[in-house]
C-alpha cells in the first residue's frame, strides 16, 4: 500500500501492515488476560529467577512461540506451491526468499536448539541429583541472550527488512554487494547474540554434569539424557565459535567493505567451509539430546532397563566425534577434488553405523517389555521409522556421485526435514508431555496428546515423503513457482495438504495446554512410575529439591528402590541449600545488546555508542554486586524467627 507524507510517497507492503495490525490486536488481549488473572507476580518471578526449572520452562515457551511463527512461514510457502504458477497474496519472488530464510533460520537457531536447552534445564539437574546448575546466574544470562537474538531476528519482518539470502547465508549473495540494506544484518546480529547464549548454556551443562552429580552417580551409571547433554555441550563449544567467527567476518564484509568472502583475496567457498564446520555438528547438537530423551522415555514406558547401555554411550560418543568430520558432504558439487570427496563420503557413511546401533538398542529395549502406550511413548515410536527413513536418504546423499543428482533439489529438503523433525521436534513433543508434571505440576490430557501425535505424524509424512520424488523428478529447492508441464503438481498439492494437517495438529496441542491449565488435575508425585531421579522429588520440584543428596550405587537407582520397597538412600549430612535468587541484571544486559545490535544493523553511530556504554555499565554493576548477599541475609532472618 502507498501512503503520502509531506508530499513524499512511501510504500508499505501489505504483509507488513497485516503483521503490525495483528500485533496491535493481540497485545491488548494478552495484557487483558494478564491483568484479569493477576499473573504479574508469576511473570516477575519467572523473568528474574535463576532456578533451572523455571528458566527451562521459559526456554520452551519462547521456543514454541518461534515455532508457531516459523510454522506460519511454512504454511505460506506451501500455499504458494499448492498449484502451478500460483499467485498467492504477496509471497512470490523476493518475498518468498524472505519466507524460506526466516523459516529455516528460526527453526534451526530459535526453535530446535533452545527448546532442547530448555529441556536440559528442566530435567538434567534433577536426573543427576543436583539442586541447580553450576552457574545459575549465567543460566539466566544465556536465556536472555537467546531471547534477545530471536527478537532481533523476528523484528526484521516488522521493519520490512526480513533476511532474504537463505538460512545458510551463502556468500557472495550474503555480502552487501549483492544484498544491500539492513535485511541480512538482522541475521548476523540475531545469530551472534543468541549463539553466545548457547555457548554459555553448554559451559553450564558441562560443569554441572561433571561436578554436581550425586555421590555414587558415576558416568557409567548416569541416565542417557545427561550423557547426550554432555556430548552435545562439547559439540557446541567447538561448533558455535566457528559460526561466531564466520558471522564476524561476514559482518566486516557487509559493514566495512572487507573482502573475506569476495574479491581477489577472499573466496565464497571460505564461507561454505566455516558454515558447514558449524552446520553439520549442529545437526547432531539437536539430534543427540533427542536420542537421550527417547532412550529415557522408551525405557520408562517399556518397564525395562535400556538395552545395551554401554553400546549406547559409545555410539553417542562416536556420533559426536564423527559429526566433526563430515561437513564437506554439503559441498560435493563445489569441486574440491576426488580425494576430498571420497574421504568425506566414507566418514559420512560411517556415522550411520553408531546411529543404527541406537535404533536396535531401542527396539531391543521394547522387546518383551510391558509397554504403556501413553502420548510420550507414541511420539517415541513414531520417531524410530521416521528417523530411519531420514538416515537412509542421508546415506544416499553421502555418496559424492549420487549427490551430484540430488544436490539442491527437493530430495535434500525432504531428507533434512525427516532428520530434523523426525528427531528434534518429535523428541521435544515427547519430552514436553513426559516432563510437563515437573514444569507445572499438572499432566497433559493423554487423549488430546494422541490426537496431536497422529495428525502431526500423518501430516508430516504427507508433506515430506513425496518431496523425495519431486526432487528426483528435477524440482529444485528455493523456487516459488513451477509449471504444469514440470510434472510435480501432484507432489506439491499433497505436500501442502499435509502441511495444513500438521497445523491442525498444533491446535490440539495448544488446546491441551489451555485445558490442562484451566481444569487439569494435579499430576502428583511420580505420575509415570519413573525410573530416574527426577521422579523421586515432588512435581513440580521445590527450589532445592534434594535437601539430602541421594546416594547412588547402580543404574536406575530410584526404580530399584521402589521395586525392592526400600527408601532411596541419602547422605547423612544435609546439603547446603542453594539460595533462591532474583536479579534483573541479565535482562538489562540483553537490552543493552539489543540497542547495540540495532546501532550496527542500521549504521547509527550514536546508537552504537549508547549500546556500548549500557553494555559496559552492566558488567561494571555486576562486578560490584552480588544478589546472593541479600538472599543469605533473608535466610538468616527467617531462621532466627
C-alpha positions in Angstrom: 0.0 0.0 0.0 1.2 3.5 -0.8 1.0 6.4 1.6 1.9 10.1 1.2 3.8 12.1 3.8 4.8 15.7 3.3 4.4 15.2 -0.4 6.5 12.1 -0.5 5.2 8.6 -1.4 6.0 5.8 1.0 5.2 2.2 0.0 4.5 -0.2 2.9 4.0 -3.9 1.9 0.6 -5.5 2.7 2.2 -8.3 4.7 4.0 -5.8 7.0 0.7 -3.9 7.5 -1.0 -7.1 8.4 1.8 -8.0 10.8 1.6 -4.7 12.7 -2.2 -5.0 12.8 -2.0 -8.5 14.3 0.4 -7.1 17.0 -2.0 -4.3 17.8 -4.9 -6.7 18.1 -3.1 -9.5 20.1 -1.2 -7.2 22.5 -4.3 -5.8 24.3 -5.8 -9.3 24.5 -2.6 -10.6 26.2 -2.5 -7.7 28.6 -6.2 -8.2 29.5 -5.5 -11.9 30.3 -2.5 -11.0 32.4 -4.4 -8.3 34.3 -7.6 -10.3 34.8 -5.8 -13.3 36.1 -3.2 -11.4 38.1 -0.2 -13.0 36.5 2.1 -10.1 37.3 3.8 -11.9 40.3 4.2 -15.1 38.3 5.8 -13.2 35.4 8.1 -11.3 37.7 9.1 -14.5 39.4 9.9 -16.3 36.2 11.7 -13.4 34.5 14.1 -12.7 37.4 14.6 -16.2 38.8 17.8 -18.3 38.5 16.0 -21.6 39.2 16.8 -24.1 36.5 13.3 -25.5 36.1 11.7 -22.0 35.6 14.4 -20.9 33.2 14.0 -24.2 31.3 10.2 -23.5 31.1 10.9 -20.1 29.7 13.2 -21.6 27.0 10.5 -24.0 26.0 7.7 -21.3 26.0 9.5 -18.9 23.7 10.9 -21.6 21.5 7.3 -22.8 20.9 6.3 -19.2 20.1 9.1 -19.0 17.5 8.0 -22.5 16.3 4.5 -21.1 15.6 5.9 -18.1 13.7 8.2 -20.4 11.6 5.2 -22.7 11.0 3.2 -19.8 9.6 6.0 -19.1 7.2 5.9 -22.8 6.2 2.2 -22.6 5.6 2.6 -19.5 3.4 5.3 -21.3 1.3 3.1 -24.4 0.9 0.2 -22.3 -0.1 2.3 -20.6 -2.7 3.4 -24.0 -4.1 -0.1 -25.5 -3.9 -0.8 -25.2 -7.6 1.3 -24.4 -10.7 2.1 -20.7 -11.4 0.2 -19.7 -8.2 0.0 -16.0 -7.3 -0.8 -16.3 -3.6 -1.1 -12.8 -2.0 2.4 -11.2 -2.0 4.5 -14.3 -1.2 6.4 -14.5 -4.5 9.8 -13.6 -5.8 11.8 -11.6 -3.2 9.1 -12.2 -0.5 9.4 -15.9 -1.0 13.2 -15.6 -0.4 12.4 -13.9 2.9 9.9 -16.6 3.8 12.2 -19.6 3.4 15.1 -17.7 5.0 13.2 -16.8 8.2 11.5 -20.2 8.3 14.8 -22.1 8.1 16.8 -19.8 10.4 14.1 -19.7 13.1 13.6 -23.5 13.1 17.3 -24.2 13.5 18.5 -21.4 15.7 15.5 -20.3 17.6 13.4 -23.5 17.9 15.4 -26.7 17.7 18.5 -25.7 19.7 16.9 -23.6 22.5 13.9 -26.0 23.1 16.4 -28.7 23.8 18.4 -26.5 26.1 15.2 -25.8 27.9 14.5 -29.5 28.3 18.1 -29.9 29.6 17.4 -27.2 32.2 14.3 -28.9 33.3 15.5 -32.4 33.6 19.3 -32.8 33.7 20.0 -31.3 37.2 17.2 -33.5 38.7 18.4 -36.6 36.9 21.9 -36.3 38.4 20.7 -35.3 41.9 21.7 -31.6 41.7 19.7 -28.8 43.1 20.5 -26.4 40.3 23.0 -25.8 37.5 26.6 -25.0 38.4 26.2 -21.3 37.4 22.6 -20.2 37.9 23.2 -16.5 37.1 24.9 -17.5 33.8 21.9 -19.7 33.1 19.6 -16.7 33.2 22.0 -14.6 31.1 22.1 -17.4 28.5 18.3 -17.4 28.3 18.0 -13.6 27.8 20.7 -13.7 25.1 18.7 -16.4 23.2 15.5 -14.3 23.6 17.2 -11.1 22.5 18.8 -12.7 19.5 15.5 -14.2 18.5 13.7 -10.9 19.0 16.2 -9.1 16.8 15.7 -11.6 14.0 11.9 -11.6 14.5 11.5 -7.8 14.4 13.2 -7.6 10.9 9.8 -8.5 9.4 8.0 -5.6 11.0 10.6 -3.2 9.6 10.2 -4.6 6.1 13.7 -5.9 6.3 13.5 -9.7 6.7 16.7 -11.6 5.7 16.5 -12.9 2.2 19.7 -14.8 1.5 18.7 -18.2 2.6 19.3 -19.7 6.1 22.8 -20.9 5.1 23.7 -17.3 4.1 25.9 -18.4 1.2 28.5 -15.8 0.0 28.7 -13.8 -2.2 24.9 -13.5 -2.1 25.1 -12.6 1.6 27.6 -9.7 1.1 26.5 -6.1 0.8 27.3 -6.1 -2.9 24.5 -8.5 -3.8 22.0 -8.0 -0.9 22.4 -4.3 0.2 20.3 -2.9 3.0 19.8 -3.9 6.6 17.9 -7.2 5.9 20.8 -9.6 6.4 22.3 -7.6 9.2 19.4 -8.8 11.3 20.5 -12.3 10.5 24.1 -11.6 11.6 23.3 -9.9 14.9 20.4 -12.1 15.8 22.5 -15.2 15.5 25.6 -13.7 17.2 23.7 -12.7 20.3 21.7 -15.9 20.6 24.8 -18.0 19.8 26.6 -16.5 22.7 23.8 -17.6 25.0 24.0 -21.1 23.6 27.8 -21.3 24.3 27.1 -20.1 27.9 24.5 -22.9 28.3 27.0 -25.5 27.1 29.6 -24.4 29.6 27.0 -24.5 32.3 25.8 -28.0 31.4 29.3 -29.4 31.2 30.3 -28.0 34.6 27.0 -29.2 36.2 27.3 -32.8 34.9 31.0 -33.1 35.7 31.0 -31.5 39.1 27.5 -31.8 40.7 26.4 -35.4 40.3 25.1 -37.2 43.4 27.5 -39.4 45.4 28.0 -42.7 43.6 26.5 -41.5 40.3 29.5 -42.3 38.2 29.4 -41.5 34.5 28.8 -45.2 33.9 25.6 -45.0 35.9 24.2 -41.8 34.6 21.0 -41.7 32.6 21.4 -41.3 28.8 19.8 -37.8 28.6 22.6 -36.3 30.7 25.1 -38.3 28.7 23.7 -36.9 25.5 23.7 -33.4 27.0 27.4 -33.7 28.0 28.5 -34.7 24.5 26.2 -32.1 22.9 27.8 -29.4 25.1 31.3 -30.4 23.8 30.0 -30.1 20.2 28.5 -26.7 20.9 31.8 -25.4 22.3 33.5 -26.5 19.1 30.9 -25.6 16.5 29.3 -22.3 17.7 32.6 -20.3 18.0 33.2 -21.2 14.3 29.8 -19.8 13.4 30.6 -16.7 15.5 33.8 -16.2 13.6 32.1 -16.7 10.2 29.4 -14.1 11.1 32.0 -11.7 12.3 33.9 -11.9 9.0 30.6 -11.5 7.1 29.8 -8.5 9.3 33.1 -6.9 8.3 32.4 -7.6 4.6 29.0 -6.1 4.8 29.6 -3.1 7.1 33.3 -2.2 6.4 33.9 -3.3 2.8 36.3 -6.1 3.8 36.9 -8.9 1.3 36.9 -12.2 3.3 34.3 -13.8 1.0 34.7 -12.0 -2.3 37.3 -10.0 -4.2 40.9 -11.0 -5.0 41.9 -12.1 -1.5 38.6 -13.7 -0.5 36.5 -16.6 -1.8 32.9 -17.6 -1.4 33.9 -21.2 -0.6 35.6 -20.0 2.6 32.1 -19.2 3.9 30.8 -22.6 3.0 33.7 -24.3 4.9 33.1 -22.2 8.0 29.3 -22.5 7.9 29.3 -26.3 7.5 32.1 -26.9 10.0 29.4 -25.4 12.3 26.4 -26.7 10.4 26.8 -30.4 10.4 27.8 -30.7 14.1 24.6 -28.6 14.6 22.6 -31.4 13.1 23.9 -33.7 15.9 23.7 -30.9 18.5 19.9 -31.1 18.0 19.8 -34.9 17.4 21.9 -36.2 20.3 19.7 -34.8 23.0 16.7 -36.2 21.2 18.4 -39.7 21.3 18.8 -39.3 25.1 15.2 -38.2 25.5 13.9 -41.2 23.6 16.2 -43.6 25.4 14.8 -42.5 28.8 11.2 -42.5 27.6 11.3 -45.8 25.8 13.0 -47.4 28.9 10.4 -45.9 31.2 7.3 -46.9 29.2 8.7 -50.4 28.5 9.4 -51.0 32.2 12.9 -52.2 31.3 16.5 -51.0 31.6 17.9 -49.6 28.4 19.2 -52.5 26.3 23.0 -52.3 25.8 23.7 -49.2 27.9 27.4 -49.3 27.2 27.0 -49.5 23.5 24.5 -46.6 23.7 27.1 -44.4 25.4 29.9 -45.5 23.0 27.6 -44.8 20.0 26.7 -41.4 21.3 30.4 -40.6 21.7 31.3 -41.9 18.2 28.4 -39.9 16.7 29.8 -36.8 18.4 33.3 -37.4 17.1 32.3 -38.3 13.5 29.9 -35.2 13.4 33.1 -33.1 13.3 34.5 -35.0 10.3 31.7 -34.9 7.7 31.0 -31.2 6.8 32.2 -31.5 3.2 29.4 -33.7 2.2 27.4 -30.5 1.9 30.0 -29.3 -0.6 30.4 -32.3 -3.0 29.4 -30.1 -6.0 31.9 -27.3 -5.2 34.8 -29.0 -6.9 37.2 -29.8 -4.1 38.6 -32.9 -5.8 38.2 -36.6 -5.9 40.3 -37.3 -2.7 38.4 -34.8 -0.6 35.0 -36.1 -1.8 36.0 -39.7 -1.2 37.3 -39.1 2.3 34.2 -37.2 3.4 31.9 -39.7 1.7 33.4 -42.5 3.8 33.2 -40.6 7.0 29.6 -39.7 6.2 28.7 -43.3 5.6 30.5 -44.4 8.8 28.3 -42.2 11.0 25.3 -44.3 10.0 26.8 -47.2 12.0 26.6 -45.9 15.6 23.2 -44.4 14.7 22.0 -47.8 13.5 23.2 -49.3 16.7 21.0 -47.0 18.7 17.9 -48.0 16.7 18.5 -51.6 17.5 19.1 -50.7 21.2 15.7 -49.0 21.3 14.0 -51.9 19.6 15.5 -54.5 22.0 14.6 -52.3 25.0 11.0 -52.6 24.0 11.3 -56.4 23.2 9.4 -58.4 25.9 8.8 -55.1 27.8 5.5 -54.1 29.3 4.8 -51.2 27.0 2.4 -48.4 28.1 1.1 -46.6 25.1 0.9 -43.0 26.5 1.5 -39.9 24.5 5.2 -39.6 25.2 5.7 -43.2 24.1 3.7 -42.7 21.0 6.0 -39.9 19.8 9.0 -42.1 20.6 7.5 -44.9 18.5 6.8 -42.5 15.7 10.3 -41.3 15.8 12.0 -44.6 15.0 10.8 -45.3 11.5 10.8 -41.6 10.6 14.4 -41.1 11.6 15.4 -44.3 9.9 13.9 -43.0 6.7 15.9 -39.8 7.1 19.0 -41.8 7.8 18.6 -43.9 4.7 18.3 -40.8 2.5 21.3 -39.4 4.3 23.4 -42.4 3.3 22.2 -41.8 -0.3 23.4 -38.2 -0.1 26.7 -39.2 1.4 27.7 -40.8 -2.0 29.5 -38.0 -3.9 28.4 -39.4 -7.2 24.8 -39.6 -6.3 24.9 -36.2 -4.6 25.6 -34.6 -8.0 22.0 -35.6 -8.9 20.4 -34.9 -5.5 22.1 -31.7 -4.7 19.9 -28.6 -4.2 16.8 -30.5 -5.1 13.7 -31.2 -3.1 15.2 -34.5 -2.3 17.5 -32.7 0.1 14.7 -30.7 1.5 12.8 -33.9 2.3 15.9 -35.5 3.9 16.6 -32.5 6.1 13.1 -32.4 7.5 13.0 -36.2 8.1 16.1 -35.9 10.2 15.3 -32.6 12.0 11.6 -33.0 12.6 11.9 -36.8 12.9 14.4 -36.4 15.8 14.2 -32.9 17.4 10.6 -31.9 17.1 9.1 -35.3 17.9 11.5 -35.5 20.8 10.5 -32.1 22.0 6.8 -33.0 22.0 7.5 -36.4 23.7 9.6 -34.6 26.4 7.0 -31.9 27.0 4.3 -34.5 27.5 6.7 -36.5 29.7 8.2 -33.7 31.9 5.1 -31.4 31.9 4.4 -32.5 35.6 7.9 -31.3 36.5 7.4 -28.0 34.8 3.8 -27.3 36.0 2.7 -29.9 38.5 -0.1 -31.0 36.1 -0.3 -33.7 33.5 -1.4 -33.1 29.9 -4.5 -34.9 28.6 -3.4 -38.2 27.0 -6.3 -38.4 24.5 -5.6 -34.9 23.1 -2.0 -35.9 23.1 -2.7 -38.9 20.9 -4.8 -36.8 18.5 -1.9 -34.4 18.3 0.5 -37.2 17.6 -1.5 -39.0 14.8 -2.4 -35.8 13.0 1.1 -34.4 13.2 2.8 -37.7 12.1 0.4 -38.3 9.2 0.6 -34.7 8.1 4.4 -34.9 8.3 4.8 -37.9 6.1 2.2 -36.5 3.6 4.2 -33.3 3.5 7.7 -34.6 3.1 7.7 -38.1 1.7 6.6 -37.1 -1.8 9.2 -34.3 -1.8 11.8 -37.0 -2.4 10.0 -37.9 -5.6 9.6 -34.3 -6.6 13.4 -33.8 -6.2 14.2 -36.9 -8.2 11.9 -35.5 -10.9 14.1 -32.4 -11.0 12.3 -29.9 -8.8 15.0 -27.5 -7.3 14.7 -26.1 -3.8 14.1 -22.4 -3.2 11.7 -21.9 -6.1 8.4 -20.2 -5.6 6.6 -21.4 -8.7 6.5 -24.2 -11.3 4.5 -25.1 -14.4 2.0 -27.9 -15.1 4.5 -29.3 -17.6 7.1 -29.8 -14.8 5.1 -32.9 -13.6 5.4 -32.1 -9.9 1.9 -30.6 -9.3 0.5 -33.7 -7.5 3.6 -33.9 -5.2 3.2 -30.3 -4.2 -0.5 -30.4 -3.8 -0.3 -33.4 -1.4 2.6 -31.8 0.4 0.6 -28.7 1.1 -2.4 -30.7 2.4 0.0 -32.5 4.8 1.3 -29.1 6.0 -2.2 -27.9 6.8 -2.8 -31.2 8.7 0.3 -30.6 10.8 -1.0 -27.1 11.6 -4.3 -28.6 12.7 -2.4 -31.0 15.0 -0.9 -28.0 16.7 -4.4 -26.7 17.6 -4.9 -29.9 19.6 -1.6 -29.3 21.4 -2.4 -25.7 22.2 -5.9 -26.7 23.4 -4.4 -29.4 25.6 -2.2 -26.8 27.3 -5.1 -24.4 27.8 -7.5 -27.2 29.0 -4.9 -28.5 31.4 -4.1 -25.1 32.8 -7.8 -24.4 33.4 -9.1 -27.7 34.7 -6.3 -30.3 34.6 -5.8 -32.5 37.6 -2.6 -32.3 39.6 -0.1 -34.9 38.5 1.1 -35.9 41.9 4.5 -37.3 42.6 6.0 -39.8 40.2 3.0 -39.8 37.8 4.8 -42.1 35.2 6.2 -44.6 37.8 9.6 -43.3 36.7 13.0 -44.9 36.8 15.3 -41.9 37.2 15.9 -39.3 40.0 13.7 -36.5 38.6 10.6 -38.6 39.7 11.9 -39.0 43.3 11.0 -35.4 44.1 7.6 -33.7 44.2 6.1 -32.4 41.0 6.8 -29.6 40.5 10.0 -29.7 42.5 10.7 -27.0 45.2 13.6 -24.5 44.8 16.1 -27.0 46.3 14.6 -30.5 45.9 17.4 -32.5 47.3 17.8 -31.4 50.9 20.0 -34.5 51.4 22.0 -35.9 48.5 20.8 -39.2 47.1 23.4 -41.9 47.2 23.6 -44.0 44.0 25.1 -47.5 43.7 23.5 -48.7 40.5 21.7 -47.5 37.3 18.0 -46.6 37.7 18.5 -46.4 41.4 15.1 -44.9 42.1 13.4 -47.7 40.2 15.4 -50.3 42.1 14.4 -48.7 45.4 10.7 -48.9 44.5 10.6 -52.5 43.3 12.5 -53.6 46.5 10.3 -51.5 48.8 13.4 -49.6 50.1 13.7 -45.9 50.6 16.1 -44.1 48.3 19.4 -43.9 50.3 20.5 -40.4 51.1 23.6 -38.8 52.6 23.7 -38.4 56.3 24.6 -34.7 56.3 22.2 -32.2 54.7 23.5 -30.5 51.5 24.0 -26.7 51.8 20.8 -25.2 50.4 21.1 -23.0 47.3 19.7 -19.5 47.7 16.7 -18.5 45.7 18.0 -15.6 43.7 16.2 -12.8 41.9 18.0 -10.5 39.6 17.2 -8.0 36.8 20.8 -7.7 35.6 20.6 -10.3 32.8 17.6 -8.5 31.4 19.5 -5.2 31.4 22.5 -6.8 29.7 20.3 -8.3 27.0 18.5 -4.9 26.5 21.9 -3.1 26.1 23.0 -5.7 23.5 19.6 -5.2 21.7 20.3 -1.5 21.4 23.9 -2.1 20.3 22.8 -4.5 17.6 20.3 -2.1 16.1 23.0 0.5 16.0 25.2 -1.8 13.8 22.2 -3.1 11.8 21.3 0.4 10.6 24.7 2.0 10.9 23.6 4.5 13.6 26.8 5.5 15.3 25.2 7.3 18.3 23.1 4.2 19.0 26.2 2.0 18.8 27.9 4.3 21.4 24.8 4.2 23.7 24.5 0.4 23.4 28.3 0.1 24.1 28.0 2.3 27.2 25.0 0.5 28.6 26.6 -2.9 27.9 29.8 -1.9 29.7 27.7 -0.5 32.6 26.0 -3.8 33.2 29.4 -5.5 33.5 30.6 -2.8 36.0 27.4 -3.2 38.0 27.8 -7.0 38.1 31.4 -6.7 39.3 30.3 -4.7 42.3 27.1 -6.5 43.2 26.0 -9.9 44.3 22.3 -10.7 44.8 23.3 -13.7 47.0 24.3 -11.4 49.9 20.7 -10.1 50.5 19.3 -13.6 50.0 21.6 -15.0 52.6 20.6 -12.2 55.0 16.9 -13.0 54.4 17.5 -16.7 55.1 19.3 -15.9 58.3 16.5 -13.7 59.4 13.9 -16.4 58.6 16.0 -19.0 60.6 16.2 -16.6 63.6 12.5 -16.1 63.6 
